Amino acid sequence: MSAALLGIVTALGDDELVVGHRHSEWTGFAPHIEEDVAFSSIAQDEIGHASAYYALAAKLTDDGADRLALGRDKDEYRHAILCERPNGDWAFTLARHWLYDHADALRLEAMEETSEAELRGIVAKIRREERYHLLHADIWMQRIAHGPVEGRRNLMDAVGRAFDDALGLFEPFEHEAEAVAEGILPVGSDGLRKRFLDQTSAELDRLGFPTHMISTADTEFVASSSGDLLVEEEAGDAVEHQGGLGGRSGRHSDDWSPLWDDMTKTYRENPGARW
C-alpha cells in the first residue's frame, strides 16, 4: 500500500463529500428553482466524485468505501476547513463555490499527469464533469460583477471572508514529499497555491473586484516544532497563519462536529449499511 497515494485520495474524497453535503443543503431553499436544481446536481456530482476516490482508498486498505465515507471518527477526516463552513447567505455560498472549483480545476489538471494509472483515470472522468461546475460559478460571478452595487458589495465581502479558508485547500497532504518524489502528485501543494493566487487575483481584477482582500506574497507553508503550520514570508521569517489550516491533519473548526453528526447519523444508526 502507498501511504502517499492513500493520503491524497482520502483528502480529496473528504473535500468532495463535505462540500457536496453543504451544497445539498440548498435543495429546496435556493433563491429560485433553477438554482435549486443546479446546486442539487452539483452536490450529487461532488458526492459521486467522493465515492470514486473512496473506492480507490478502499482497494488500498481492504476497507469498505462506505465506512471510509461515513464511518470514521470526526478527527479522521482530512478535508479542508473551507468545505465544512456553513452555507450562510447566498453570497458566501457562491464565493466558496467559485474559490473551491477554481482550486479543484487546478489540482485536477495537475493530477492528470500522475504516475498512478487508476487515479489518472478517475481524475480524467471527474475533470470532464467539473468543467460544468466551474462554468456555473464563473457565470454567477460575472452576473453579480455587472449587477447592482449591493450585490457586488455582498459578494466582494464574501470572497474576502472565504479566501483564507480557501488557502487550506493547498495545505500539504499527508506524506506529500513522498507523493511528489514518486510522481503521484506531479505538482506540490505550494506550487498549486501560487497558481491559484495568480489566477484568482487576475480574475477578480478583470471582474472589477479589488484584490487587496487577498495576499499574493510568495509564501510557503512550513511546519513548526509543535507541528503547527506557519507561513514563511519572502524575508524568511515564519509567522502564524490565521487562515483555515489544519484540516489535512484532522484539526477542524467548531462547524465540523454538528455537520459530521448530521452527515453520518444514518450510517452510525445502521452499521454496515451500503451507501
LOMAR-893235 format. One line per field, with one value per residue: residue number from 1; x, y, z of N, C-alpha, C in turn; residue in one letter. Coordinates in steps of 0.02 Angstrom, whole numbers, plus 50000, padded with zeros to 5 digits. Last residue first. Layout:
N
resi: c(NUM,...)
nxx: c(X,...)
nyy: c(Y,...)
nzz: c(Z,...)
caxx: c(X,...)
cayy: c(Y,...)
cazz: c(Z,...)
cxx: c(X,...)
cyy: c(Y,...)
czz: c(Z,...)
resn: c(A,...)
This chain:
275
resi: c(275,274,273,272,271,270,269,268,267,266,265,264,263,262,261,260,259,258,257,256,255,254,253,252,251,250,249,248,247,246,245,244,243,242,241,240,239,238,237,236,235,234,233,232,231,230,229,228,227,226,225,224,223,222,221,220,219,218,217,216,215,214,213,212,211,210,209,208,207,206,205,204,203,202,201,200,199,198,197,196,195,194,193,192,191,190,189,188,187,186,185,184,183,182,181,180,179,178,177,176,175,174,173,172,171,170,169,168,167,166,165,164,163,162,161,160,159,158,157,156,155,154,153,152,151,150,149,148,147,146,145,144,143,142,141,140,139,138,137,136,135,134,133,132,131,130,129,128,127,126,125,124,123,122,121,120,119,118,117,116,115,114,113,112,111,110,109,108,107,106,105,104,103,102,101,100,99,98,97,96,95,94,93,92,91,90,89,88,87,86,85,84,83,82,81,80,79,78,77,76,75,74,73,72,71,70,69,68,67,66,65,64,63,62,61,60,59,58,57,56,55,54,53,52,51,50,49,48,47,46,45,44,43,42,41,40,39,38,37,36,35,34,33,32,31,30,29,28,27,26,25,24,23,22,21,20,19,18,17,16,15,14,13,12,11,10,9,8,7,6,5,4,3,2,1)
nxx: c(48807,48745,48776,48855,48740,48643,48683,48787,48715,48640,48744,48834,48787,48763,48892,48963,48901,48939,49086,49123,49126,49241,49363,49491,49621,49672,49765,49695,49647,49737,49681,49615,49728,49832,49995,50132,50286,50457,50556,50596,50547,50433,50371,50296,50173,50149,50061,50124,50223,50308,50402,50307,50317,50261,50203,50262,50236,50243,50081,49953,49809,49657,49598,49643,49575,49409,49333,49328,49356,49495,49522,49482,49579,49698,49674,49663,49794,49881,49830,49850,49988,50016,49958,50039,50157,50112,50081,50172,50128,50104,50093,50163,50299,50375,50392,50261,50241,50338,50283,50159,50108,49955,49964,49976,49844,49758,49643,49674,49637,49505,49515,49544,49420,49298,49293,49309,49191,49101,49127,49085,48949,48907,48941,48859,48733,48737,48748,48688,48809,48926,48950,48847,48887,49013,48978,48896,48990,49078,48996,48971,49101,49130,49038,49084,49206,49180,49169,49302,49363,49322,49395,49526,49531,49521,49641,49736,49716,49766,49903,50006,50075,49978,49928,49814,49847,49832,49692,49656,49704,49627,49496,49498,49506,49383,49298,49320,49283,49146,49092,49118,49035,48909,48897,48900,48779,48678,48741,48785,48835,48973,49122,49185,49274,49375,49456,49479,49474,49500,49443,49464,49392,49267,49284,49197,49094,49080,49185,49231,49115,49104,49218,49303,49474,49593,49668,49658,49523,49482,49532,49447,49327,49350,49345,49210,49142,49174,49098,48971,48975,48977,48853,48764,48794,48751,48613,48580,48612,48512,48388,48398,48415,48285,48207,48299,48380,48359,48291,48288,48453,48558,48624,48713,48827,48868,48898,49005,49099,49115,49157,49271,49360,49368,49436,49556,49600,49611,49705,49820,49844,49864,49986,50067,50062,50026,50042)
nyy: c(50129,50002,49974,49947,50011,50126,50236,50277,50312,50421,50513,50583,50714,50756,50749,50836,50956,50970,50974,51087,51211,51226,51155,51026,50925,50833,50878,50955,51060,51159,51326,51452,51578,51631,51577,51649,51657,51656,51747,51765,51861,51801,51696,51551,51511,51354,51227,51134,51061,51122,51175,51201,51182,51301,51364,51516,51656,51789,51866,51898,51896,51988,52111,52184,52178,52229,52181,52177,52064,52071,52047,51915,51859,51883,51812,51681,51658,51677,51583,51464,51458,51443,51317,51234,51242,51184,51052,51000,50906,50768,50647,50535,50542,50518,50645,50676,50583,50622,50745,50708,50642,50730,50881,51054,51160,51201,51228,51338,51445,51460,51533,51657,51683,51711,51848,51894,51845,51925,52053,52032,52007,52132,52217,52169,52195,52336,52375,52256,52180,52128,52035,51946,51882,51833,51738,51653,51603,51534,51427,51361,51324,51236,51135,51094,51036,50921,50822,50807,50772,50643,50575,50602,50545,50408,50390,50420,50318,50215,50251,50365,50477,50613,50706,50750,50834,50962,50966,50956,51076,51169,51136,51166,51306,51333,51278,51361,51489,51466,51419,51529,51624,51564,51566,51704,51741,51677,51648,51491,51362,51329,51244,51135,51180,51251,51152,51005,50838,50723,50637,50597,50663,50594,50423,50349,50314,50369,50332,50213,50137,50132,50062,49962,49904,49876,49985,50007,49999,50116,50214,50192,50230,50363,50418,50390,50463,50594,50599,50597,50718,50802,50771,50817,50954,50985,50962,51058,51172,51165,51166,51290,51371,51367,51420,51529,51523,51361,51264,51142,51121,51166,51056,51018,51089,51008,50890,50935,50961,50826,50754,50825,50811,50670,50643,50707,50631,50504,50525,50560,50448,50348,50389,50373,50239,50112,49940)
nzz: c(50055,50158,50333,50442,50562,50573,50638,50557,50442,50490,50530,50456,50445,50577,50633,50546,50583,50716,50693,50612,50669,50739,50623,50643,50606,50516,50431,50344,50426,50450,50406,50360,50429,50498,50528,50611,50518,50492,50377,50248,50167,50117,50252,50290,50403,50487,50567,50707,50762,50846,50762,50609,50434,50312,50161,50091,49981,49903,49912,49887,49982,49962,49959,49856,49737,49696,49544,49407,49341,49337,49472,49480,49393,49462,49579,49528,49476,49584,49676,49602,49593,49729,49751,49675,49751,49870,49832,49683,49545,49538,49645,49606,49595,49704,49756,49793,49896,49989,50024,50082,50194,50185,50086,50131,50084,49988,50052,50129,50053,50091,50208,50150,50080,50136,50154,50021,49967,50039,49990,49858,49877,49927,49820,49718,49774,49777,49641,49517,49402,49363,49461,49444,49325,49356,49454,49378,49286,49371,49415,49292,49258,49361,49333,49209,49240,49311,49215,49175,49296,49319,49219,49258,49387,49359,49285,49384,49474,49396,49375,49446,49411,49345,49259,49312,49414,49359,49346,49481,49531,49458,49495,49631,49628,49566,49662,49775,49727,49694,49817,49900,49837,49850,49990,50015,49951,50021,50191,50257,50251,50364,50315,50258,50162,50229,50284,50185,50256,50326,50472,50600,50693,50693,50636,50494,50410,50284,50197,50247,50236,50097,50058,50177,50155,50097,50060,49926,49904,49969,49884,49775,49835,49865,49735,49705,49804,49766,49650,49708,49772,49660,49597,49695,49693,49564,49581,49676,49607,49504,49572,49633,49525,49473,49577,49689,49805,49889,49958,49896,49930,50003,50049,49953,49987,50097,50027,49949,50045,50088,49972,49930,50041,50047,49927,49956,50066,50004,49905,49985,50067,49971,49917,50032,50062,49959,50000)
caxx: c(48797,48780,48732,48860,48808,48634,48624,48802,48762,48606,48695,48849,48807,48708,48835,48980,48894,48868,49054,49127,49071,49182,49330,49438,49601,49616,49790,49731,49602,49729,49728,49583,49677,49767,49944,50073,50233,50397,50528,50620,50607,50491,50368,50363,50186,50163,50084,50076,50184,50248,50423,50344,50296,50314,50184,50264,50241,50275,50151,49989,49881,49695,49572,49679,49613,49476,49334,49321,49286,49457,49539,49447,49508,49689,49684,49605,49734,49890,49832,49783,49948,50041,49932,49970,50156,50135,50028,50160,50143,50152,50071,50091,50259,50352,50451,50293,50197,50343,50350,50161,50159,49998,49935,50006,49883,49827,49640,49679,49707,49519,49497,49593,49484,49312,49286,49358,49255,49100,49138,49154,48992,48897,48972,48932,48753,48730,48803,48680,48742,48896,49000,48844,48820,49007,49024,48868,48932,49101,49022,48916,49063,49169,49035,49018,49204,49195,49109,49251,49378,49297,49321,49504,49538,49470,49576,49734,49699,49696,49857,49959,50105,50001,49995,49806,49848,49898,49734,49638,49735,49700,49516,49491,49560,49445,49302,49332,49351,49194,49085,49151,49107,48937,48894,48955,48843,48691,48697,48774,48821,48901,49090,49138,49219,49327,49406,49496,49452,49557,49429,49496,49460,49273,49276,49257,49103,49032,49147,49278,49141,49051,49211,49244,49419,49547,49666,49725,49567,49461,49560,49518,49333,49347,49407,49264,49135,49199,49171,48992,48971,49033,48917,48764,48805,48822,48651,48568,48653,48583,48407,48381,48473,48342,48202,48248,48340,48395,48300,48225,48396,48518,48580,48647,48788,48848,48845,48943,49072,49092,49099,49213,49341,49337,49369,49515,49588,49568,49636,49793,49834,49806,49926,50061,50033,50061,50000)
cayy: c(50199,50020,49995,49902,49988,50064,50202,50256,50257,50361,50486,50512,50678,50753,50715,50764,50931,50961,50924,51019,51197,51206,51209,51062,50977,50813,50837,50898,51007,51107,51270,51389,51551,51632,51590,51607,51689,51616,51742,51706,51879,51809,51752,51580,51538,51425,51255,51182,51028,51093,51120,51224,51153,51260,51333,51443,51624,51724,51862,51862,51905,51926,52063,52194,52118,52245,52175,52242,52074,52077,52112,51965,51856,51910,51884,51713,51652,51716,51654,51484,51463,51502,51376,51244,51265,51253,51098,51004,50974,50799,50716,50529,50563,50459,50607,50714,50582,50556,50742,50741,50607,50685,50816,50992,51135,51188,51177,51273,51426,51428,51463,51625,51672,51641,51805,51911,51819,51853,52039,52051,51954,52071,52227,52168,52126,52297,52387,52312,52194,52178,52088,51992,51912,51885,51793,51690,51641,51593,51476,51386,51369,51297,51169,51125,51094,50982,50845,50821,50837,50696,50574,50621,50617,50441,50377,50460,50386,50214,50244,50312,50413,50570,50680,50710,50762,50938,50975,50902,51014,51170,51132,51096,51267,51355,51247,51288,51476,51492,51380,51465,51637,51575,51503,51662,51770,51657,51678,51562,51397,51333,51305,51123,51138,51287,51183,51075,50891,50764,50667,50557,50686,50663,50474,50369,50277,50389,50394,50268,50153,50163,50132,49974,49930,49820,49968,50013,49949,50051,50208,50179,50162,50315,50422,50363,50391,50567,50602,50543,50658,50803,50759,50746,50914,50992,50923,50987,51154,51168,51108,51231,51358,51346,51348,51515,51583,51408,51329,51166,51089,51216,51090,50985,51110,51078,50890,50911,51018,50877,50733,50820,50877,50707,50616,50730,50702,50513,50509,50605,50514,50344,50387,50438,50286,50175,50000)
cazz: c(50036,50097,50278,50385,50546,50535,50666,50625,50440,50464,50577,50469,50385,50528,50664,50548,50514,50700,50734,50587,50622,50777,50658,50609,50653,50558,50486,50315,50402,50500,50403,50375,50385,50531,50478,50616,50558,50497,50444,50283,50206,50073,50206,50284,50337,50486,50504,50679,50710,50877,50805,50668,50498,50343,50224,50091,50046,49889,49932,49834,49983,49960,50008,49918,49756,49723,49617,49439,49358,49274,49442,49520,49376,49395,49584,49558,49434,49522,49693,49622,49531,49694,49786,49655,49682,49870,49854,49755,49568,49493,49645,49619,49537,49666,49734,49740,49838,49957,49994,50018,50153,50224,50104,50108,50140,49967,50000,50160,50050,50026,50213,50192,50045,50119,50212,50071,49942,50048,50061,49872,49851,49966,49885,49710,49760,49839,49688,49564,49428,49319,49450,49501,49331,49305,49471,49434,49262,49335,49463,49332,49214,49355,49397,49213,49195,49349,49249,49125,49266,49363,49219,49191,49379,49400,49255,49322,49494,49417,49319,49465,49392,49399,49243,49251,49428,49376,49287,49434,49555,49454,49425,49610,49658,49534,49596,49777,49751,49645,49755,49913,49844,49783,49954,50039,49929,49952,50141,50268,50189,50348,50338,50313,50142,50187,50327,50201,50210,50305,50407,50547,50682,50667,50687,50531,50472,50336,50186,50240,50303,50137,50038,50138,50195,50109,50131,49956,49874,49996,49952,49768,49808,49920,49773,49664,49801,49829,49645,49663,49813,49708,49563,49675,49754,49581,49532,49691,49664,49489,49530,49673,49568,49431,49561,49638,49790,49846,49991,49924,49897,49968,50097,49954,49929,50107,50078,49917,50008,50135,50012,49887,50015,50102,49939,49900,50074,50062,49885,49935,50096,50015,49875,49999,50110,49958,50000)
cxx: c(48756,48759,48773,48815,48808,48702,48611,48744,48777,48653,48663,48796,48814,48726,48779,48922,48909,48857,48979,49087,49068,49122,49271,49408,49552,49594,49735,49761,49638,49689,49714,49629,49653,49712,49876,50023,50172,50347,50464,50594,50634,50555,50433,50361,50255,50171,50093,50106,50132,50206,50364,50365,50339,50288,50242,50245,50240,50288,50178,50064,49912,49769,49613,49656,49653,49511,49404,49316,49274,49383,49500,49461,49468,49615,49675,49613,49675,49825,49839,49781,49879,50002,49954,49939,50086,50136,50050,50108,50126,50173,50120,50058,50184,50312,50431,50352,50228,50301,50361,50231,50167,50044,49982,49969,49913,49873,49709,49671,49719,49592,49513,49579,49536,49384,49308,49355,49310,49165,49143,49172,49066,48943,48966,48967,48828,48752,48797,48737,48741,48826,48972,48894,48819,48940,49017,48913,48901,49043,49044,48940,49005,49132,49072,49009,49138,49195,49120,49188,49326,49308,49294,49428,49512,49471,49519,49666,49693,49673,49783,49903,50059,50028,50021,49873,49831,49899,49804,49681,49716,49730,49592,49513,49558,49505,49361,49341,49366,49266,49138,49150,49144,49013,48925,48956,48901,48759,48717,48725,48812,48889,49016,49101,49165,49265,49355,49439,49476,49537,49483,49484,49498,49344,49290,49240,49164,49043,49111,49241,49191,49076,49158,49238,49358,49491,49626,49726,49635,49504,49542,49551,49406,49352,49407,49330,49191,49197,49204,49067,48989,49033,48974,48829,48809,48838,48726,48609,48641,48626,48482,48404,48460,48403,48260,48256,48287,48350,48336,48230,48332,48457,48539,48598,48717,48806,48822,48885,49008,49064,49071,49150,49275,49317,49332,49443,49543,49550,49588,49720,49801,49791,49864,49998,50023,50027,50044)
cyy: c(50202,50089,50014,49920,49937,50037,50135,50218,50231,50301,50421,50477,50603,50707,50704,50724,50857,50936,50916,50970,51123,51191,51182,51117,51023,50864,50819,50853,50946,51049,51220,51330,51483,51602,51583,51626,51643,51650,51701,51698,51820,51823,51756,51634,51570,51446,51330,51210,51074,51055,51086,51164,51182,51236,51291,51417,51549,51689,51792,51858,51865,51943,51999,52144,52128,52182,52191,52239,52142,52092,52123,52035,51907,51912,51917,51788,51691,51716,51697,51559,51490,51512,51440,51305,51278,51282,51171,51056,50977,50870,50755,50598,50555,50478,50549,50675,50620,50554,50676,50738,50642,50647,50778,50930,51068,51175,51157,51215,51358,51408,51426,51550,51638,51629,51734,51866,51834,51821,51963,52036,51969,52015,52163,52172,52120,52225,52344,52315,52252,52197,52144,52049,51964,51921,51850,51749,51682,51635,51540,51441,51401,51348,51236,51161,51131,51044,50912,50850,50856,50764,50632,50623,50640,50516,50411,50451,50430,50283,50247,50306,50354,50504,50635,50680,50719,50862,50947,50906,50955,51104,51130,51088,51195,51316,51272,51260,51401,51476,51401,51422,51571,51587,51510,51595,51726,51682,51656,51590,51472,51376,51305,51185,51131,51246,51223,51107,50960,50818,50718,50585,50644,50683,50543,50419,50295,50356,50416,50334,50211,50182,50167,50048,49938,49841,49905,49987,49949,49995,50141,50172,50143,50243,50370,50364,50358,50491,50575,50541,50596,50739,50754,50727,50840,50951,50926,50943,51082,51146,51107,51168,51301,51330,51324,51444,51574,51467,51380,51235,51109,51186,51146,51018,51080,51103,50961,50911,50998,50938,50790,50800,50873,50777,50654,50705,50729,50587,50515,50588,50562,50413,50387,50441,50355,50223,50062)
czz: c(49972,50076,50218,50327,50487,50514,50631,50658,50510,50463,50552,50511,50396,50470,50614,50579,50511,50629,50718,50627,50602,50732,50699,50653,50618,50610,50535,50370,50377,50476,50459,50367,50405,50488,50509,50563,50558,50543,50443,50353,50246,50113,50166,50231,50337,50414,50511,50614,50679,50826,50839,50709,50554,50410,50249,50159,50039,49955,49917,49849,49927,49959,50011,49971,49820,49747,49642,49514,49392,49287,49378,49493,49415,49375,49515,49564,49464,49482,49631,49638,49547,49628,49751,49688,49657,49800,49852,49772,49642,49513,49602,49617,49546,49604,49690,49712,49779,49894,49958,49985,50084,50176,50150,50132,50119,50027,49976,50111,50084,50020,50148,50199,50088,50097,50197,50132,49992,50023,50073,49945,49865,49943,49928,49778,49753,49830,49750,49615,49476,49341,49407,49492,49387,49310,49420,49453,49318,49309,49428,49381,49253,49311,49393,49280,49200,49305,49285,49157,49213,49329,49261,49189,49311,49388,49292,49287,49433,49439,49341,49413,49408,49374,49299,49230,49367,49383,49300,49371,49510,49477,49418,49538,49634,49562,49555,49708,49750,49665,49704,49850,49855,49786,49884,50003,49952,49928,50071,50218,50199,50286,50320,50337,50196,50173,50287,50239,50232,50255,50391,50478,50630,50649,50658,50586,50512,50404,50249,50232,50299,50206,50079,50120,50150,50157,50147,50028,49908,49968,49982,49836,49798,49894,49830,49700,49761,49829,49709,49654,49772,49751,49614,49641,49738,49643,49547,49644,49686,49548,49519,49636,49616,49474,49518,49613,49736,49826,49948,49955,49932,49934,50065,50001,49931,50048,50092,49965,49971,50098,50053,49926,49976,50080,49993,49907,50018,50070,49943,49920,50048,50046,49918,49956,50078,50007,50000)
resn: c(W,R,A,G,P,N,E,R,Y,T,K,T,M,D,D,W,L,P,S,W,D,D,S,H,R,G,S,R,G,G,L,G,G,Q,H,E,V,A,D,G,A,E,E,E,V,L,L,D,G,S,S,S,A,V,F,E,T,D,A,T,S,I,M,H,T,P,F,G,L,R,D,L,E,A,S,T,Q,D,L,F,R,K,R,L,G,D,S,G,V,P,L,I,G,E,A,V,A,E,A,E,H,E,F,P,E,F,L,G,L,A,D,D,F,A,R,G,V,A,D,M,L,N,R,R,G,E,V,P,G,H,A,I,R,Q,M,W,I,D,A,H,L,L,H,Y,R,E,E,R,R,I,K,A,V,I,G,R,L,E,A,E,S,T,E,E,M,A,E,L,R,L,A,D,A,H,D,Y,L,W,H,R,A,L,T,F,A,W,D,G,N,P,R,E,C,L,I,A,H,R,Y,E,D,K,D,R,G,L,A,L,R,D,A,G,D,D,T,L,K,A,A,L,A,Y,Y,A,S,A,H,G,I,E,D,Q,A,I,S,S,F,A,V,D,E,E,I,H,P,A,F,G,T,W,E,S,H,R,H,G,V,V,L,E,D,D,G,L,A,T,V,I,G,L,L,A,A,S,M)
